[in-house]
C-alpha cells in the first residue's frame, strides 16, 4: 500500500517545481539567442 505522505510529498514537490518554472521571466520572451553568443557550457 502506498503511503499517502510520500504520495503527497512527491506531488507537492512537482507542484513547487512547476510553480518555479512558470515564474521564470524568460518564458515570456520569444527572442532567439544570437548565433555569435558565447555558449554556456563547453567550447562548442
GIHUGI-V993760 format. One record per residue. N is the residue number from 0. RES is the residue in one letter. PSI is psi as a letter, one per 30 degrees, with the letter a starting at -180 (* if undefined). BURIAL is b if it has 9 or more other ideal C-beta (glycine too) atoms within 8 Angstrom, else e. D_LAST is the distance of its C-alpha to the last C-alpha in whole Angstrom. Layout:
n->N res->RES psi->PSI burial->BURIAL d_last->D_LAST
n->N res->RES psi->PSI burial->BURIAL d_last->D_LAST
//
This chain:
n->0 res->X psi->k burial->e d_last->49
n->1 res->X psi->k burial->e d_last->46
n->2 res->X psi->k burial->e d_last->46
n->3 res->X psi->f burial->e d_last->46
n->4 res->X psi->e burial->e d_last->45
n->5 res->X psi->e burial->e d_last->42
n->6 res->X psi->e burial->b d_last->41
n->7 res->X psi->e burial->e d_last->42
n->8 res->X psi->e burial->e d_last->39
n->9 res->X psi->e burial->e d_last->37
n->10 res->X psi->e burial->e d_last->37
n->11 res->X psi->e burial->e d_last->38
n->12 res->X psi->e burial->e d_last->34
n->13 res->X psi->e burial->e d_last->33
n->14 res->X psi->e burial->e d_last->35
n->15 res->X psi->e burial->e d_last->33
n->16 res->X psi->e burial->e d_last->30
n->17 res->X psi->e burial->e d_last->30
n->18 res->X psi->e burial->e d_last->32
n->19 res->X psi->e burial->e d_last->29
n->20 res->X psi->e burial->e d_last->27
n->21 res->X psi->f burial->e d_last->29
n->22 res->X psi->f burial->e d_last->30
n->23 res->X psi->k burial->e d_last->26
n->24 res->X psi->f burial->e d_last->26
n->25 res->X psi->f burial->e d_last->23
n->26 res->X psi->f burial->e d_last->25
n->27 res->X psi->f burial->e d_last->27
n->28 res->X psi->k burial->e d_last->24
n->29 res->X psi->g burial->e d_last->24
n->30 res->X psi->k burial->e d_last->21
n->31 res->X psi->l burial->e d_last->18
n->32 res->X psi->k burial->e d_last->15
n->33 res->X psi->l burial->e d_last->14
n->34 res->X psi->f burial->e d_last->12
n->35 res->X psi->g burial->e d_last->11
n->36 res->X psi->k burial->e d_last->11
n->37 res->X psi->k burial->e d_last->9
n->38 res->X psi->k burial->e d_last->7
n->39 res->X psi->e burial->e d_last->9
n->40 res->X psi->k burial->e d_last->8
n->41 res->X psi->a burial->e d_last->6
n->42 res->X psi->g burial->e d_last->4
n->43 res->X psi->* burial->e d_last->0
//
